[in-house]
Amino acid sequence: MSTRAPLPLAEYSIEAFEALITSWGFKALHAAPVLRAFYACDGMRPWEAPDRPVPDALMDRLQVAFETRCAHTAVRQCAEDGTVKLLLRLRDQRSVESVLMPDYRADRAAGCLSSQVGCAMGCDFCATTQTGFERNLTSGEIVEQFLALRSEAAVAGRRLRTVVFMGMGEPLLNFESVVSAVRRIGENGMGGLGWRQITVSTVGIVPGIDALAETGLNVALAVSLHAPDDATRSQLLPTGRKFVIEEILAAADRYQARTGRPVTVQYCLLRGVNDSPDQAKQLAGLLIGRRMHVNLLRYNPTGIGLRGNAYQTSTEEASEGFMNIVRSLGVVAHFRRPRGRDIDAACGQLRRRMVPEAGIEPATKGL
């Protein structure tokens, strides 16, 4: 019988790994120690660990059988503020981005994970959509992003404390892989991050929001709204034509009721598009009485969008005025600190610059 395992180690849940090694004639109880060693060492080969956690015969079998990585780092950028952006090359030569962001506390960091290669949502101001959608990521490819970022954090003397699915792709359109990855990233004895330290961000896929609530994982939910009215939103986010704001907020209400966790509303301010005082009042009107908070984002320009528009960052005066109006009407709002502006910080920028994929050249920027 062949000793070649069909998948890299990051693809396995404990149950699936138990089934594999028992089919080889080993005890199921050895599965957890092997995976625990794999995650504890940020994806290092368990058979290279100083203390082998299981019998040598199993370790020898694993060494012959397994590819241990779904991806490797093709490009690494480091910004002056400590933000690190990785372009990870997958086994089929496609690539995805992952980002490590330093926290306000010197010993902590946050990570941003991708869920798809490219994106089909067509958001006009997002660089990811400009290279189109190619495929969903596997759960192992998502897990390995987490392991790569945790390793980066450790090198910087930090601990990866939280992760958000806010990179390339729409997480709720790759539901099964995302949920499987969340389980492994959060579970004790594997990633160990804790499910409550994980945020899933969506453009508002209503059935996906309800399905996520049903998992019982109680991860945090963020909804990308970006406009207070359906007409403006559908111009920025084509999915707005399928799920209107009222439906999205109703789904967010249900999620909050089920999990007890406040929902974050993401709102990227675009000059002359969605940053007027009237739009601030409209946004507050939607959220008054809801236990949600608004995360305001300063736009990082990405060039000409899919519809030929070149969006600009809202002015400081307009941005501050927008936030103050929202707050004055009783809604919690704050700005997310911009990160990595001296590198390809916006989602999808680095990958777009480095395609075609077969010709990726290592970048020197920030190294």
N, C-alpha and C positions, 0 to 999 in steps of 0.2 A: 504493500500500500504506500502511496506517495506521502512524504512527510511535509510537503508544501502546504502551508495554511492558505486559505483562499483570500484572506483579508489582512491588512495591517492590524497590529494589536489595538490601536485606538478605536477600531470599529466594534470591539466586543463589549457587550454588557457582561456582568458576572455570570448571568444565567447562560448566555450563549457560549462563554468561555468554558464554563463547567461542562457543557455538552460536548465541546470540542475535545477537551483533555480526557474525558471519560471514554470517548470513542477511541482514544489512543491507548486506553487501558490504565490510566492514572486516576487517582481519587479526586472527586469533585472538590473536596475541601482544600486542595492546592490552588484552586483558581483565584480565590480572593487574595492570597499573599502575593501571587505573581502580579496581578493588576495593581495591588497596593504599591508594590515596589516600582512598577512602571510609572504611576502617577506621582509618587513621592519624589522621583528623580526627574520630573518634567519630561518624561518620555525616553529616558535613557534605557538602553537594553538591560532588562532585569538580570540576564545571565552575566553581565559585566559588573554587577554590584558586588562590593566587598563581601557582604554576607548573603549567600544564596538562601532565599526564604523557603525553598522546596528541594526535594531530592535532586541530585545531580543528573539523574537519568532524564527527568522532565526538563530541566534546564537545557541539557544537550539537545533534546528533541525540539525545544522552542528555538534554540539558536539556528538550527538547520531550517526550521519551518517558516520563520517569520520575517517579513519585512516589518520594520518597526515604525516607519514613518509614512504618512499619507502625503507629506509635502516637505519641501526644504526652502530656506530663505534665498530668494533670487536677488532682492534689493532691500537694503536697510537704509532708512533715512533717520537722522537725529536732529531735532530742532534745538535752538538755543534754550528754549524753556524746558528741555528734557523730554519732550514728546518724541516717541519712537514710532515710525511707521514701517511696517514690513510688507513686502510683496512676496507672497508665498507661492512657489511653483508647485502645482499638483502633479500627480503621476501621469496625467494625460496632457501635460504641458500647458494647461490653462493656469490662470493665476487669480488670486484674491488678495485683498488688503486686510490687515489687522493693525490696530493702533493701541499703543500703551501711553496713557496720560498720567503724569504725576499729580498726586493729590495735594491739597493745601497742607496736609501733614507730611512731613519729610519722610516718614516710613511707609507711606501707602501709595498705591497707584490704582487706576481704573483701566479696564480694557474694553475695546470695541471690536466686536466680531462680525464677520460676514456670514451670510446664510445661503447665498447663491453666487454663481459666476455671472456677473452682470446683473441686470434687472429689467423686468418687463413693464414696470409701472409707468415709465415715461414722464416722470416729474421733470418739468421743463428747466428747472434751475440746478439739476443734479448731474454731476459728471458721469456717474455710474451708468445712467441710462443711455449715454451717448455711444457706448460700445455694445449696446443691446444685451439681450438675455441669451445665455448659452446652456446652462443646466443648473439644477439644484446641487448643493453640496451634500455629501454624505455626513452622517453623524460623526464619524471619525475625523473627517476633514475639519469639522467645526471644533471638535475636541482638541485637535492638534494646534489650532490657532490659540486656544486657551493655554496650552502647555508652552507654546513659544513665547507668549506674552508673560507668563509667570516666570519663565527663565530670564527674560529681559528685565523684569522687575527685580529679581534677586540679584542680578549683576549690578543694578543701580542702587542696591541696598534698600529696596522697598519690598513691600508685600502686595501682591495683586489682591485687592480687597473686594472689588465689584467688577462685573462685566455687563455690557449692554449689547444686545443684538441691534446695532444701529449702523452697521457697515454696509457693504454691498448686498443688495437683494431685499426682498420682502419676506421676513421670517415666517409669517403665517401662510405663505404659499409654498413653504417647504416644511409643513407642520410636523410630520413624523420624525424627520431627521433632527429638527430643532428641539423637539421635546425629548428625544432620546439623548441628544447631546447635553441638554439642560440637566437631565437626571444624572448623567455621569460627571458633569462638571460640579454639580452641587453635592452629590452623595458622599457621605462619610466613607472612608476606605477607598475612594477614587479621587475625584478632584477636590472634594472636601470644602468647596467654597461656601456651600449653603444656598439653598434655592432662593431665599429672601434677599440674597446679594446679587441676584440676576434680574435684569430688566429686558423685556421684549418690546421692541418698538415697531409699530405698524402704521401704514398709511390709512388704515381704517377698514380692514377686511372683516366685516361684521361676523360672518360664520366662524372665522378663525378666532376672534375674540371670545365668542361663546364657547368654542371647543377648548381654548386654553383655560378658561375658568373651570371646565369640567375635569381637567387633569388633576386638580387639587394641589398643584405644585406651589401655588401662591407666590409666583414670581411677580415682580412689579410690571405694570403695563404703562407704556407711553404711546400716545396717539399723535401722529403728525397731522396737525390741522392746517396751519399756514394761511388760513383765511377765515373770516367770520361769516362768509356768505357762500352759497353754493356756486354762484356764477363765477366769482373770482377763483374759488378753489378749483373748479373744473378746468379752468385755464392753466392753472399751475400743476394740478395733479389730475390727469385724465380719469383716474379711478373714482374721482368725485362725481362723475356722471352715473356711476353704478351704485355707490353708497353715499347718500346725502348726509349732511352734517347732523341732522336730527337723529338719523338711524345710528350713526357712529357714536354719538354721545349717549344714546339710549343703551347701546351695547356696553359702553364704558361704565354706565351706571350699574348694569347687571354684573359686570366683572367686579366692580367695587363692592357691591352688596354681597357677592359670593365669597370674596377673598378678604374683605375688610381693609384692603390696601388702597390708599388714594391714587388716582390715576394722574399721570403727568400729561399735559397738553404741550406738544412741541410747536413752536411758532417761529419761523425764520423770517426776519424782517427784510423786506425788499423795497428799495427806494421807489416811492411813487406808485407802488403796486398794492401793498397791504399794510402800510405803516401810518395811515392818517389817523387823526384824533377820532373821527367818526367810526373807523374800523376798530379802534381800541374800545370804544363804547359798545360796539356790537359784540365784540369778543367777550367783554365782561358780562354783557347781558345774557350770553349763552351759559355762562358758568356760575352766575350768582345762584346761591343755594345748593351748588354741587361742591362736594369736598374734593376739589381738584386744584392743582396748581399749574401755572403757566411757566414753561421754560422757554425764555426768549433767546433766540440765536442770532448772532451777527453773521451775515452772509459772507462767505468766502468766494469771491467771483471765480467762475469756472469757464468763462468765455461764452460763445454763442450757444444758446440752447437748441433743443430739437425743433422749435418753431421759429427759429431765427431771432429770438430775443436775447439781448445781452443785459442781464440783471445786474444791479449795482447795490452795494451795501447801503443800508439806511443811514442817514446822517446821525451824528451823535445827538443832536438836538431832537430830531424826530424820534429816535430810539428811546431816549430817556423820557420824552413826553408821552410816548405810547405806554411805557411801563407805569408811569405815574398815574395816568388815567385809569388803567386797569386796576391798580392798587387802590385808588381813591374810591372805586366802586365796590370794594370789599373782596376782591379776588387776589389770592396770593400769586405774585409774579416775581421772577428774578431773571437775570441774564446768566446764561452759561458762559463760563470763561472761555474765550477763544484760545485755541491751542495750535501750535505748530504752523504759524502763518508763514514762516520762512522756508517751509518745505511744501510738498504737495499734500496739504492737510485735508482739503475737502474730499469727501467720500468719492472714490473712483478716479481722482485726478492722477495719481501715480500710475495706476494700471492703464488708463487711457494714454498716458504719455509713453508707456513702455510697450504698447502693442505695435506691430503684430507680435503675438506671444512667442513665436519661434525665434524671434530676434532680440529677446530681452538682453540688455547689456547691464552689468552691474553699475549702479549709480555711485558717484563719489560725493554727492551733495551731503554735507553734514557728517561725513565719515572722517 
